[in-house]
Amino acid sequence: MKKKKLKIFNRYEKAAADHIKRLQQYERGSKDVFTVKCGEEPEEFWKIWEDATSEPRYAHNVNWNSWFIELSKAKDVTGITYKRYSDENEEDEIRNSRPHFFVYPSNEPIRFFEFEELSPETLIYAFIMKNKQKYCYAWKGEEFVPDSDVTQSPIGLVLINFFK
Amino acid sequence: MDEQFYQAKKHVKLDPRTIFIIQTEKAIFKWIGDKIYESNLAA
């Protein structure tokens, strides 16, 4: 069987790059962007904070523990299993399974959800099966504005088309 | 997310489980921690 080449996607790098673009566009962020790796910081980097740093300069903030979930072990938290697909057949099987995510106002499903869908202007419906019970979650971005041309509830359309 | 650095006592600390973006007047720095879960980087 021919193995499909996996797409390597660095979620954190992508989120950081997107945020830097926003800083440059809206917050007068400099065009000069420097990448600094942990443990390889030049002394100039620490001078940004003047006297506010000292050894050790790294520490786990326990208040942030819930933000740093290992996605491969996140099943029990969200009901969603994050995994990497090892071959094309397995990926097709998932692709043909029941849809889970819809972006307003479309009632066409997103088969593979990616975090960049969570933009501030977006409304997303997520349908999740948990203990044989169906749940619907709505995620609304802070800048979301309903489309005045949409007369029927998009969630209604989704339910009619996919969850009869 | 917009969040302050970890304030351990009075000094700031960088949490190596993530990426920090530091904006100054002259430049933007992207600091990459060395304890980011591998499964989160390439999922």
N, CA and C atoms of all chains as a GROMACS GRO file, in nm:
protein
  621
    1MET      N    1   0.084  -0.119   0.000
    1MET     CA    2   0.000   0.000   0.000
    1MET      C    3   0.088   0.126   0.000
    2LYS      N    4   0.050   0.218  -0.083
    2LYS     CA    5   0.129   0.340  -0.092
    2LYS      C    6   0.096   0.434   0.024
    3LYS      N    7   0.195   0.470   0.096
    3LYS     CA    8   0.172   0.561   0.209
    3LYS      C    9   0.164   0.704   0.161
    4LYS      N   10   0.067   0.774   0.215
    4LYS     CA   11   0.054   0.915   0.182
    4LYS      C   12   0.149   0.997   0.270
    5LYS      N   13   0.215   1.091   0.208
    5LYS     CA   14   0.308   1.174   0.284
    5LYS      C   15   0.231   1.263   0.380
    6LEU      N   16   0.266   1.259   0.507
    6LEU     CA   17   0.196   1.340   0.606
    6LEU      C   18   0.236   1.486   0.595
    7LYS      N   19   0.136   1.571   0.607
    7LYS     CA   20   0.164   1.714   0.607
    7LYS      C   21   0.206   1.755   0.748
    8ILE      N   22   0.322   1.810   0.763
    8ILE     CA   23   0.368   1.855   0.894
    8ILE      C   24   0.321   1.998   0.913
    9PHE      N   25   0.246   2.018   1.019
    9PHE     CA   26   0.188   2.149   1.043
    9PHE      C   27   0.219   2.190   1.184
   10ASN      N   28   0.292   2.295   1.196
   10ASN     CA   29   0.332   2.341   1.329
   10ASN      C   30   0.229   2.443   1.378
   11ARG      N   31   0.140   2.396   1.465
   11ARG     CA   32   0.030   2.482   1.509
   11ARG      C   33   0.079   2.606   1.583
   12TYR      N   34   0.175   2.589   1.669
   12TYR     CA   35   0.222   2.701   1.748
   12TYR      C   36   0.290   2.805   1.660
   13GLU      N   37   0.372   2.758   1.566
   13GLU     CA   38   0.442   2.851   1.476
   13GLU      C   39   0.340   2.926   1.391
   14LYS      N   40   0.238   2.856   1.346
   14LYS     CA   41   0.136   2.920   1.262
   14LYS      C   42   0.061   3.027   1.341
   15ALA      N   43   0.021   2.992   1.464
   15ALA     CA   44  -0.052   3.088   1.548
   15ALA      C   45   0.037   3.210   1.577
   16ALA      N   46   0.164   3.186   1.604
   16ALA     CA   47   0.256   3.296   1.632
   16ALA      C   48   0.272   3.386   1.509
   17ALA      N   49   0.288   3.325   1.393
   17ALA     CA   50   0.304   3.403   1.269
   17ALA      C   51   0.179   3.487   1.242
   18ASP      N   52   0.061   3.429   1.265
   18ASP     CA   53  -0.064   3.504   1.244
   18ASP      C   54  -0.073   3.622   1.339
   19HIS      N   55  -0.034   3.599   1.464
   19HIS     CA   56  -0.044   3.707   1.563
   19HIS      C   57   0.057   3.819   1.533
   20ILE      N   58   0.174   3.782   1.488
   20ILE     CA   59   0.274   3.884   1.452
   20ILE      C   60   0.222   3.971   1.337
   21LYS      N   61   0.155   3.909   1.242
   21LYS     CA   62   0.096   3.988   1.131
   21LYS      C   63  -0.005   4.088   1.186
   22ARG      N   64  -0.087   4.044   1.283
   22ARG     CA   65  -0.186   4.135   1.341
   22ARG      C   66  -0.117   4.250   1.415
   23LEU      N   67  -0.010   4.220   1.488
   23LEU     CA   68   0.064   4.326   1.559
   23LEU      C   69   0.119   4.427   1.459
   24GLN      N   70   0.169   4.378   1.346
   24GLN     CA   71   0.226   4.470   1.246
   24GLN      C   72   0.117   4.553   1.180
   25GLN      N   73   0.000   4.490   1.162
   25GLN     CA   74  -0.108   4.561   1.092
   25GLN      C   75  -0.181   4.661   1.183
   26TYR      N   76  -0.206   4.621   1.308
   26TYR     CA   77  -0.293   4.702   1.394
   26TYR      C   78  -0.223   4.766   1.515
   27GLU      N   79  -0.106   4.715   1.551
   27GLU     CA   80  -0.043   4.761   1.676
   27GLU      C   81   0.095   4.822   1.652
   28ARG      N   82   0.118   4.871   1.533
   28ARG     CA   83   0.245   4.935   1.499
   28ARG      C   84   0.365   4.843   1.525
   29GLY      N   85   0.346   4.716   1.505
   29GLY     CA   86   0.455   4.621   1.523
   29GLY      C   87   0.564   4.642   1.420
   30SER      N   88   0.687   4.625   1.464
   30SER     CA   89   0.801   4.645   1.374
   30SER      C   90   0.804   4.538   1.266
   31LYS      N   91   0.861   4.572   1.153
   31LYS     CA   92   0.880   4.473   1.046
   31LYS      C   93   0.997   4.381   1.077
   32ASP      N   94   1.080   4.423   1.173
   32ASP     CA   95   1.194   4.340   1.211
   32ASP      C   96   1.149   4.233   1.310
   33VAL      N   97   1.152   4.109   1.266
   33VAL     CA   98   1.110   3.997   1.350
   33VAL      C   99   1.229   3.903   1.369
   34PHE      N  100   1.259   3.874   1.496
   34PHE     CA  101   1.372   3.786   1.527
   34PHE      C  102   1.322   3.662   1.600
   35THR      N  103   1.370   3.548   1.556
   35THR     CA  104   1.337   3.423   1.625
   35THR      C  105   1.449   3.389   1.723
   36VAL      N  106   1.409   3.364   1.847
   36VAL     CA  107   1.507   3.333   1.952
   36VAL      C  108   1.470   3.199   2.014
   37LYS      N  109   1.564   3.106   2.016
   37LYS     CA  110   1.537   2.975   2.074
   37LYS      C  111   1.573   2.972   2.222
   38CYS      N  112   1.493   2.898   2.298
   38CYS     CA  113   1.518   2.882   2.441
   38CYS      C  114   1.659   2.831   2.465
   39GLY      N  115   1.733   2.900   2.549
   39GLY     CA  116   1.870   2.859   2.580
   39GLY      C  117   1.974   2.921   2.489
   40GLU      N  118   1.929   2.988   2.383
   40GLU     CA  119   2.024   3.048   2.289
   40GLU      C  120   2.004   3.199   2.278
   41GLU      N  121   1.951   3.258   2.386
   41GLU     CA  122   1.919   3.401   2.380
   41GLU      C  123   2.048   3.485   2.388
   42PRO      N  124   2.059   3.584   2.303
   42PRO     CA  125   2.168   3.680   2.322
   42PRO      C  126   2.139   3.769   2.443
   43GLU      N  127   2.241   3.824   2.503
   43GLU     CA  128   2.221   3.905   2.624
   43GLU      C  129   2.130   4.025   2.595
   44GLU      N  130   2.135   4.075   2.470
   44GLU     CA  131   2.048   4.189   2.435
   44GLU      C  132   1.900   4.155   2.454
   45PHE      N  133   1.869   4.027   2.433
   45PHE     CA  134   1.729   3.985   2.447
   45PHE      C  135   1.682   4.008   2.591
   46TRP      N  136   1.764   3.967   2.689
   46TRP     CA  137   1.724   3.983   2.829
   46TRP      C  138   1.722   4.129   2.872
   47LYS      N  139   1.799   4.214   2.802
   47LYS     CA  140   1.801   4.356   2.838
   47LYS      C  141   1.668   4.426   2.811
   48ILE      N  142   1.581   4.359   2.734
   48ILE     CA  143   1.448   4.418   2.709
   48ILE      C  144   1.378   4.448   2.841
   49TRP      N  145   1.400   4.360   2.940
   49TRP     CA  146   1.331   4.375   3.069
   49TRP      C  147   1.416   4.444   3.174
   50GLU      N  148   1.527   4.495   3.132
   50GLU     CA  149   1.619   4.563   3.224
   50GLU      C  150   1.650   4.474   3.345
   51ASP      N  151   1.604   4.512   3.465
   51ASP     CA  152   1.640   4.435   3.584
   51ASP      C  153   1.532   4.334   3.624
   52ALA      N  154   1.436   4.313   3.538
   52ALA     CA  155   1.321   4.231   3.580
   52ALA      C  156   1.339   4.081   3.554
   53THR      N  157   1.458   4.038   3.512
   53THR     CA  158   1.482   3.895   3.497
   53THR      C  159   1.601   3.854   3.582
   54SER      N  160   1.600   3.727   3.619
   54SER     CA  161   1.714   3.673   3.693
   54SER      C  162   1.714   3.522   3.673
   55GLU      N  163   1.828   3.458   3.699
   55GLU     CA  164   1.836   3.313   3.687
   55GLU      C  165   1.754   3.246   3.798
   56PRO      N  166   1.686   3.136   3.771
   56PRO     CA  167   1.661   3.081   3.638
   56PRO      C  168   1.557   3.165   3.563
   57ARG      N  169   1.575   3.174   3.433
   57ARG     CA  170   1.486   3.261   3.355
   57ARG      C  171   1.367   3.185   3.296
   58TYR      N  172   1.365   3.053   3.320
   58TYR     CA  173   1.251   2.973   3.270
   58TYR      C  174   1.181   2.908   3.388
   59ALA      N  175   1.050   2.897   3.378
   59ALA     CA  176   0.975   2.827   3.484
   59ALA      C  177   0.838   2.788   3.430
   60HIS      N  178   0.784   2.678   3.481
   60HIS     CA  179   0.647   2.641   3.446
   60HIS      C  180   0.551   2.722   3.533
   61ASN      N  181   0.461   2.790   3.471
   61ASN     CA  182   0.357   2.860   3.544
   61ASN      C  183   0.241   2.764   3.563
   62VAL      N  184   0.219   2.720   3.687
   62VAL     CA  185   0.116   2.618   3.712
   62VAL      C  186  -0.023   2.668   3.674
   63ASN      N  187  -0.042   2.799   3.676
   63ASN     CA  188  -0.174   2.853   3.638
   63ASN      C  189  -0.204   2.831   3.490
   64TRP      N  190  -0.102   2.799   3.412
   64TRP     CA  191  -0.122   2.778   3.268
   64TRP      C  192  -0.126   2.631   3.230
   65ASN      N  193  -0.122   2.543   3.330
   65ASN     CA  194  -0.115   2.400   3.298
   65ASN      C  195  -0.229   2.355   3.206
   66SER      N  196  -0.347   2.410   3.228
   66SER     CA  197  -0.461   2.365   3.148
   66SER      C  198  -0.450   2.411   3.003
   67TRP      N  199  -0.363   2.510   2.974
   67TRP     CA  200  -0.346   2.555   2.836
   67TRP      C  201  -0.253   2.463   2.757
   68PHE      N  202  -0.167   2.393   2.829
   68PHE     CA  203  -0.066   2.312   2.760
   68PHE      C  204  -0.105   2.165   2.764
   69ILE      N  205  -0.215   2.136   2.701
   69ILE     CA  206  -0.263   1.998   2.696
   69ILE      C  207  -0.191   1.926   2.582
   70GLU      N  208  -0.149   1.805   2.610
   70GLU     CA  209  -0.092   1.725   2.502
   70GLU      C  210  -0.208   1.677   2.415
   71LEU      N  211  -0.215   1.726   2.292
   71LEU     CA  212  -0.332   1.702   2.210
   71LEU      C  213  -0.357   1.553   2.186
   72SER      N  214  -0.252   1.474   2.180
   72SER     CA  215  -0.270   1.332   2.156
   72SER      C  216  -0.337   1.262   2.274
   73LYS      N  217  -0.342   1.332   2.390
   73LYS     CA  218  -0.406   1.274   2.508
   73LYS      C  219  -0.531   1.352   2.547
   74ALA      N  220  -0.583   1.431   2.454
   74ALA     CA  221  -0.691   1.525   2.488
   74ALA      C  222  -0.830   1.464   2.478
   75LYS      N  223  -0.842   1.337   2.445
   75LYS     CA  224  -0.972   1.274   2.422
   75LYS      C  225  -1.068   1.293   2.538
   76ASP      N  226  -1.019   1.269   2.660
   76ASP     CA  227  -1.107   1.273   2.775
   76ASP      C  228  -1.152   1.414   2.810
   77VAL      N  229  -1.082   1.514   2.762
   77VAL     CA  230  -1.116   1.652   2.794
   77VAL      C  231  -1.226   1.704   2.701
   78THR      N  232  -1.214   1.675   2.573
   78THR     CA  233  -1.304   1.736   2.475
   78THR      C  234  -1.401   1.639   2.410
   79GLY      N  235  -1.374   1.510   2.422
   79GLY     CA  236  -1.456   1.413   2.351
   79GLY      C  237  -1.408   1.394   2.209
   80ILE      N  238  -1.306   1.469   2.168
   80ILE     CA  239  -1.253   1.458   2.032
   80ILE      C  240  -1.116   1.391   2.040
   81THR      N  241  -1.093   1.299   1.951
   81THR     CA  242  -0.962   1.236   1.948
   81THR      C  243  -0.877   1.303   1.841
   82TYR      N  244  -0.763   1.355   1.881
   82TYR     CA  245  -0.669   1.412   1.786
   82TYR      C  246  -0.567   1.305   1.753
   83LYS      N  247  -0.549   1.275   1.628
   83LYS     CA  248  -0.452   1.172   1.594
   83LYS      C  249  -0.396   1.199   1.456
   84ARG      N  250  -0.289   1.131   1.427
   84ARG     CA  251  -0.229   1.140   1.294
   84ARG      C  252  -0.270   1.017   1.217
   85TYR      N  253  -0.304   1.035   1.092
   85TYR     CA  254  -0.352   0.924   1.011
   85TYR      C  255  -0.236   0.863   0.934
   86SER      N  256  -0.224   0.733   0.951
   86SER     CA  257  -0.105   0.666   0.899
   86SER      C  258  -0.116   0.630   0.752
   87ASP      N  259  -0.236   0.614   0.700
   87ASP     CA  260  -0.245   0.580   0.558
   87ASP      C  261  -0.371   0.640   0.496
   88GLU      N  262  -0.377   0.630   0.365
   88GLU     CA  263  -0.482   0.697   0.288
   88GLU      C  264  -0.620   0.639   0.318
   89ASN      N  265  -0.628   0.506   0.335
   89ASN     CA  266  -0.757   0.442   0.362
   89ASN      C  267  -0.818   0.492   0.492
   90GLU      N  268  -0.736   0.503   0.592
   90GLU     CA  269  -0.785   0.551   0.721
   90GLU      C  270  -0.833   0.695   0.709
   91GLU      N  271  -0.760   0.775   0.633
   91GLU     CA  272  -0.799   0.915   0.614
   91GLU      C  273  -0.931   0.924   0.538
   92ASP      N  274  -0.949   0.838   0.436
   92ASP     CA  275  -1.075   0.838   0.361
   92ASP      C  276  -1.192   0.799   0.449
   93GLU      N  277  -1.166   0.703   0.536
   93GLU     CA  278  -1.272   0.658   0.626
   93GLU      C  279  -1.322   0.773   0.712
   94ILE      N  280  -1.230   0.851   0.764
   94ILE     CA  281  -1.266   0.968   0.845
   94ILE      C  282  -1.337   1.072   0.758
   95ARG      N  283  -1.282   1.092   0.637
   95ARG     CA  284  -1.339   1.193   0.547
   95ARG      C  285  -1.485   1.164   0.516
   96ASN      N  286  -1.520   1.033   0.507
   96ASN     CA  287  -1.656   0.995   0.472
   96ASN      C  288  -1.747   0.978   0.593
   97SER      N  289  -1.694   0.997   0.709
   97SER     CA  290  -1.776   0.979   0.828
   97SER      C  291  -1.865   1.101   0.849
   98ARG      N  292  -1.948   1.095   0.948
   98ARG     CA  293  -2.044   1.203   0.972
   98ARG      C  294  -1.973   1.334   1.000
   99PRO      N  295  -2.023   1.442   0.940
   99PRO     CA  296  -1.955   1.572   0.960
   99PRO      C  297  -1.966   1.621   1.104
  100HIS      N  298  -1.871   1.698   1.145
  100HIS     CA  299  -1.870   1.748   1.282
  100HIS      C  300  -1.870   1.900   1.291
  101PHE      N  301  -1.811   1.968   1.190
  101PHE     CA  302  -1.792   2.112   1.204
  101PHE      C  303  -1.855   2.188   1.087
  102PHE      N  304  -1.922   2.296   1.118
  102PHE     CA  305  -1.985   2.380   1.017
  102PHE      C  306  -1.951   2.525   1.047
  103VAL      N  307  -1.921   2.602   0.943
  103VAL     CA  308  -1.891   2.744   0.961
  103VAL      C  309  -2.008   2.824   0.907
  104TYR      N  310  -2.068   2.906   0.991
  104TYR     CA  311  -2.181   2.991   0.953
  104TYR      C  312  -2.143   3.081   0.835
  105PRO      N  313  -2.231   3.105   0.738
  105PRO     CA  314  -2.368   3.052   0.727
  105PRO      C  315  -2.375   2.924   0.644
  106SER      N  316  -2.261   2.866   0.609
  106SER     CA  317  -2.262   2.748   0.524
  106SER      C  318  -2.315   2.627   0.600
  107ASN      N  319  -2.389   2.542   0.528
  107ASN     CA  320  -2.426   2.415   0.589
  107ASN      C  321  -2.348   2.301   0.525
  108GLU      N  322  -2.236   2.339   0.456
  108GLU     CA  323  -2.143   2.239   0.406
  108GLU      C  324  -2.040   2.211   0.514
  109PRO      N  325  -2.021   2.085   0.546
  109PRO     CA  326  -1.934   2.055   0.660
  109PRO      C  327  -1.786   2.071   0.630
  110ILE      N  328  -1.711   2.098   0.736
  110ILE     CA  329  -1.566   2.092   0.730
  110ILE      C  330  -1.529   1.953   0.780
  111ARG      N  331  -1.463   1.876   0.696
  111ARG     CA  332  -1.428   1.740   0.739
  111ARG      C  333  -1.308   1.740   0.832
  112PHE      N  334  -1.214   1.829   0.804
  112PHE     CA  335  -1.095   1.836   0.888
  112PHE      C  336  -1.086   1.976   0.947
  113PHE      N  337  -1.104   1.982   1.076
  113PHE     CA  338  -1.102   2.111   1.142
  113PHE      C  339  -0.958   2.156   1.167
  114GLU      N  340  -0.932   2.283   1.138
  114GLU     CA  341  -0.801   2.340   1.169
  114GLU      C  342  -0.821   2.467   1.250
  115PHE      N  343  -0.728   2.497   1.335
  115PHE     CA  344  -0.746   2.606   1.430
  115PHE      C  345  -0.760   2.743   1.364
  116GLU      N  346  -0.710   2.757   1.241
  116GLU     CA  347  -0.725   2.889   1.178
  116GLU      C  348  -0.869   2.921   1.142
  117GLU      N  349  -0.959   2.819   1.153
  117GLU     CA  350  -1.102   2.848   1.135
  117GLU      C  351  -1.154   2.939   1.247
  118LEU      N  352  -1.086   2.942   1.359
  118LEU     CA  353  -1.134   3.018   1.474
  118LEU      C  354  -1.094   3.165   1.462
  119SER      N  355  -1.141   3.230   1.356
  119SER     CA  356  -1.111   3.371   1.341
  119SER      C  357  -1.220   3.452   1.414
  120PRO      N  358  -1.190   3.578   1.450
  120PRO     CA  359  -1.285   3.656   1.531
  120PRO      C  360  -1.420   3.680   1.464
  121GLU      N  361  -1.426   3.672   1.328
  121GLU     CA  362  -1.553   3.700   1.259
  121GLU      C  363  -1.639   3.576   1.242
  122THR      N  364  -1.597   3.464   1.296
  122THR     CA  365  -1.658   3.336   1.261
  122THR      C  366  -1.753   3.282   1.368
  123LEU      N  367  -1.855   3.211   1.321
  123LEU     CA  368  -1.940   3.131   1.409
  123LEU      C  369  -1.927   2.986   1.363
  124ILE      N  370  -1.895   2.898   1.453
  124ILE     CA  371  -1.874   2.757   1.418
  124ILE      C  372  -1.964   2.670   1.504
  125TYR      N  373  -2.028   2.573   1.439
  125TYR     CA  374  -2.104   2.474   1.513
  125TYR      C  375  -2.025   2.344   1.515
  126ALA      N  376  -2.016   2.283   1.630
  126ALA     CA  377  -1.948   2.154   1.641
  126ALA      C  378  -2.046   2.053   1.698
  127PHE      N  379  -2.060   1.941   1.628
  127PHE     CA  380  -2.147   1.834   1.675
  127PHE      C  381  -2.060   1.720   1.727
  128ILE      N  382  -2.086   1.679   1.846
  128ILE     CA  383  -2.002   1.578   1.909
  128ILE      C  384  -2.089   1.470   1.972
  129MET      N  385  -2.053   1.348   1.946
  129MET     CA  386  -2.122   1.234   2.008
  129MET      C  387  -2.045   1.194   2.133
  130LYS      N  388  -2.116   1.190   2.245
  130LYS     CA  389  -2.050   1.154   2.371
  130LYS      C  390  -2.144   1.064   2.449
  131ASN      N  391  -2.099   0.945   2.482
  131ASN     CA  392  -2.183   0.847   2.553
  131ASN      C  393  -2.318   0.829   2.484
  132LYS      N  394  -2.312   0.813   2.350
  132LYS     CA  395  -2.431   0.791   2.265
  132LYS      C  396  -2.528   0.910   2.267
  133GLN      N  397  -2.485   1.021   2.318
  133GLN     CA  398  -2.567   1.142   2.320
  133GLN      C  399  -2.504   1.245   2.227
  134LYS      N  400  -2.590   1.311   2.146
  134LYS     CA  401  -2.536   1.413   2.055
  134LYS      C  402  -2.536   1.549   2.125
  135TYR      N  403  -2.427   1.619   2.111
  135TYR     CA  404  -2.415   1.755   2.165
  135TYR      C  405  -2.380   1.851   2.052
  136CYS      N  406  -2.435   1.969   2.060
  136CYS     CA  407  -2.400   2.073   1.963
  136CYS      C  408  -2.340   2.190   2.039
  137TYR      N  409  -2.222   2.232   1.998
  137TYR     CA  410  -2.155   2.347   2.058
  137TYR      C  411  -2.145   2.457   1.953
  138ALA      N  412  -2.165   2.579   1.995
  138ALA     CA  413  -2.146   2.693   1.906
  138ALA      C  414  -2.029   2.775   1.958
  139TRP      N  415  -1.934   2.802   1.869
  139TRP     CA  416  -1.821   2.889   1.905
  139TRP      C  417  -1.836   3.018   1.826
  140LYS      N  418  -1.846   3.131   1.896
  140LYS     CA  419  -1.868   3.259   1.829
  140LYS      C  420  -1.751   3.351   1.852
  141GLY      N  421  -1.690   3.399   1.743
  141GLY     CA  422  -1.581   3.496   1.754
  141GLY      C  423  -1.633   3.630   1.803
  142GLU      N  424  -1.547   3.707   1.867
  142GLU     CA  425  -1.591   3.832   1.929
  142GLU      C  426  -1.634   3.938   1.828
  143GLU      N  427  -1.595   3.921   1.699
  143GLU     CA  428  -1.634   4.018   1.596
  143GLU      C  429  -1.741   3.962   1.502
  144PHE      N  430  -1.802   3.850   1.542
  144PHE     CA  431  -1.902   3.788   1.455
  144PHE      C  432  -2.027   3.875   1.441
  145VAL      N  433  -2.073   3.891   1.317
  145VAL     CA  434  -2.198   3.963   1.289
  145VAL      C  435  -2.283   3.872   1.200
  146PRO      N  436  -2.407   3.844   1.240
  146PRO     CA  437  -2.492   3.756   1.157
  146PRO      C  438  -2.516   3.816   1.020
  147ASP      N  439  -2.524   3.731   0.920
  147ASP     CA  440  -2.549   3.773   0.783
  147ASP      C  441  -2.698   3.808   0.768
  148SER      N  442  -2.726   3.934   0.728
  148SER     CA  443  -2.867   3.976   0.719
  148SER      C  444  -2.943   3.903   0.609
  149ASP      N  445  -2.873   3.844   0.512
  149ASP     CA  446  -2.939   3.770   0.404
  149ASP      C  447  -2.984   3.630   0.446
  150VAL      N  448  -2.936   3.586   0.558
  150VAL     CA  449  -2.970   3.450   0.601
  150VAL      C  450  -3.099   3.455   0.682
  151THR      N  451  -3.203   3.395   0.625
  151THR     CA  452  -3.334   3.402   0.691
  151THR      C  453  -3.361   3.278   0.776
  152GLN      N  454  -3.302   3.166   0.735
  152GLN     CA  455  -3.325   3.045   0.814
  152GLN      C  456  -3.205   3.018   0.904
  153SER      N  457  -3.234   2.970   1.020
  153SER     CA  458  -3.127   2.940   1.113
  153SER      C  459  -3.029   2.841   1.051
  154PRO      N  460  -2.901   2.875   1.044
  154PRO     CA  461  -2.805   2.782   0.985
  154PRO      C  462  -2.797   2.652   1.060
  155ILE      N  463  -2.817   2.658   1.190
  155ILE     CA  464  -2.811   2.533   1.265
  155ILE      C  465  -2.930   2.444   1.226
  156GLY      N  466  -3.041   2.510   1.194
  156GLY     CA  467  -3.158   2.435   1.145
  156GLY      C  468  -3.128   2.362   1.016
  157LEU      N  469  -3.060   2.432   0.923
  157LEU     CA  470  -3.024   2.370   0.795
  157LEU      C  471  -2.932   2.251   0.818
  158VAL      N  472  -2.839   2.267   0.908
  158VAL     CA  473  -2.745   2.158   0.937
  158VAL      C  474  -2.820   2.037   0.991
  159LEU      N  475  -2.910   2.064   1.082
  159LEU     CA  476  -2.985   1.953   1.143
  159LEU      C  477  -3.072   1.883   1.039
  160ILE      N  478  -3.133   1.963   0.949
  160ILE     CA  479  -3.220   1.904   0.846
  160ILE      C  480  -3.138   1.817   0.752
  161ASN      N  481  -3.022   1.865   0.712
  161ASN     CA  482  -2.944   1.796   0.609
  161ASN      C  483  -2.861   1.680   0.660
  162PHE      N  484  -2.821   1.685   0.782
  162PHE     CA  485  -2.725   1.584   0.827
  162PHE      C  486  -2.769   1.504   0.949
  163PHE      N  487  -2.869   1.552   1.020
  163PHE     CA  488  -2.902   1.483   1.144
  163PHE      C  489  -3.052   1.456   1.152
  164LYS      N  490  -3.107   1.404   1.042
  164LYS     CA  491  -3.251   1.375   1.040
  164LYS      C  492  -3.283   1.264   1.139
  165MET      N  493  -0.301   3.426   2.261
  165MET     CA  494  -0.358   3.483   2.381
  165MET      C  495  -0.267   3.596   2.429
  166ASP      N  496  -0.327   3.696   2.483
  166ASP     CA  497  -0.248   3.805   2.539
  166ASP      C  498  -0.239   3.783   2.689
  167GLU      N  499  -0.120   3.761   2.737
  167GLU     CA  500  -0.105   3.727   2.877
  167GLU      C  501   0.030   3.776   2.927
  168GLN      N  502   0.033   3.815   3.052
  168GLN     CA  503   0.158   3.860   3.111
  168GLN      C  504   0.252   3.742   3.129
  169PHE      N  505   0.380   3.771   3.138
  169PHE     CA  506   0.476   3.668   3.174
  169PHE      C  507   0.444   3.617   3.314
  170TYR      N  508   0.496   3.497   3.338
  170TYR     CA  509   0.482   3.441   3.472
  170TYR      C  510   0.562   3.526   3.570
  171GLN      N  511   0.497   3.580   3.669
  171GLN     CA  512   0.565   3.662   3.769
  171GLN      C  513   0.605   3.574   3.886
  172ALA      N  514   0.725   3.521   3.883
  172ALA     CA  515   0.774   3.443   3.995
  172ALA      C  516   0.844   3.539   4.089
  173LYS      N  517   0.790   3.551   4.210
  173LYS     CA  518   0.831   3.658   4.302
  173LYS      C  519   0.816   3.790   4.226
  174LYS      N  520   0.923   3.862   4.202
  174LYS     CA  521   0.903   3.987   4.128
  174LYS      C  522   0.964   3.980   3.989
  175HIS      N  523   1.031   3.869   3.957
  175HIS     CA  524   1.098   3.860   3.828
  175HIS      C  525   1.016   3.783   3.725
  176VAL      N  526   1.029   3.824   3.601
  176VAL     CA  527   0.953   3.757   3.496
  176VAL      C  528   1.024   3.628   3.456
  177LYS      N  529   0.943   3.528   3.419
  177LYS     CA  530   0.996   3.400   3.373
  177LYS      C  531   0.929   3.364   3.242
  178LEU      N  532   1.002   3.292   3.160
  178LEU     CA  533   0.944   3.242   3.034
  178LEU      C  534   0.911   3.094   3.054
  179ASP      N  535   0.790   3.057   3.015
  179ASP     CA  536   0.748   2.917   3.028
  179ASP      C  537   0.789   2.843   2.903
  180PRO      N  538   0.877   2.742   2.914
  180PRO     CA  539   0.932   2.677   2.794
  180PRO      C  540   0.833   2.586   2.722
  181ARG      N  541   0.709   2.578   2.771
  181ARG     CA  542   0.610   2.492   2.705
  181ARG      C  543   0.539   2.562   2.589
  182THR      N  544   0.580   2.685   2.559
  182THR     CA  545   0.506   2.756   2.455
  182THR      C  546   0.596   2.854   2.379
  183ILE      N  547   0.534   2.934   2.294
  183ILE     CA  548   0.605   3.038   2.219
  183ILE      C  549   0.558   3.173   2.274
  184PHE      N  550   0.651   3.261   2.300
  184PHE     CA  551   0.616   3.398   2.341
  184PHE      C  552   0.646   3.494   2.227
  185ILE      N  553   0.562   3.593   2.214
  185ILE     CA  554   0.589   3.702   2.120
  185ILE      C  555   0.613   3.828   2.202
  186ILE      N  556   0.727   3.887   2.185
  186ILE     CA  557   0.763   4.006   2.263
  186ILE      C  558   0.775   4.123   2.166
  187GLN      N  559   0.694   4.224   2.188
  187GLN     CA  560   0.696   4.340   2.099
  187GLN      C  561   0.764   4.457   2.169
  188THR      N  562   0.866   4.512   2.106
  188THR     CA  563   0.929   4.635   2.156
  188THR      C  564   0.911   4.744   2.048
  189GLU      N  565   0.960   4.860   2.078
  189GLU     CA  566   0.945   4.969   1.980
  189GLU      C  567   1.021   4.939   1.851
  190LYS      N  568   1.135   4.870   1.865
  190LYS     CA  569   1.222   4.852   1.748
  190LYS      C  570   1.208   4.718   1.680
  191ALA      N  571   1.154   4.618   1.749
  191ALA     CA  572   1.151   4.484   1.689
  191ALA      C  573   1.046   4.396   1.756
  192ILE      N  574   1.017   4.285   1.690
  192ILE     CA  575   0.931   4.181   1.749
  192ILE      C  576   1.018   4.056   1.764
  193PHE      N  577   1.012   3.995   1.882
  193PHE     CA  578   1.088   3.874   1.906
  193PHE      C  579   0.991   3.756   1.923
  194LYS      N  580   1.024   3.649   1.858
  194LYS     CA  581   0.946   3.525   1.874
  194LYS      C  582   1.036   3.427   1.951
  195TRP      N  583   1.002   3.406   2.077
  195TRP     CA  584   1.084   3.318   2.161
  195TRP      C  585   1.020   3.181   2.164
  196ILE      N  586   1.098   3.079   2.130
  196ILE     CA  587   1.043   2.943   2.117
  196ILE      C  588   1.093   2.856   2.232
  197GLY      N  589   1.002   2.809   2.314
  197GLY     CA  590   1.038   2.722   2.426
  197GLY      C  591   1.088   2.587   2.378
  198ASP      N  592   1.161   2.520   2.467
  198ASP     CA  593   1.216   2.390   2.427
  198ASP      C  594   1.141   2.273   2.489
  199LYS      N  595   1.024   2.300   2.549
  199LYS     CA  596   0.946   2.191   2.608
  199LYS      C  597   0.803   2.189   2.551
  200ILE      N  598   0.787   2.231   2.428
  200ILE     CA  599   0.657   2.224   2.364
  200ILE      C  600   0.631   2.078   2.328
  201TYR      N  601   0.510   2.029   2.361
  201TYR     CA  602   0.480   1.889   2.332
  201TYR      C  603   0.497   1.861   2.182
  202GLU      N  604   0.570   1.757   2.151
  202GLU     CA  605   0.596   1.725   2.011
  202GLU      C  606   0.466   1.699   1.936
  203SER      N  607   0.371   1.634   2.004
  203SER     CA  608   0.245   1.600   1.937
  203SER      C  609   0.165   1.725   1.903
  204ASN      N  610   0.188   1.836   1.973
  204ASN     CA  611   0.116   1.959   1.943
  204ASN      C  612   0.178   2.035   1.826
  205LEU      N  613   0.307   2.013   1.807
  205LEU     CA  614   0.374   2.085   1.698
  205LEU      C  615   0.335   2.029   1.563
  206ALA      N  616   0.334   1.899   1.551
  206ALA     CA  617   0.304   1.836   1.422
  206ALA      C  618   0.186   1.744   1.440
  207ALA      N  619   0.066   1.798   1.423
  207ALA     CA  620  -0.055   1.717   1.444
  207ALA      C  621  -0.128   1.699   1.313
   0.00000   0.00000   0.00000
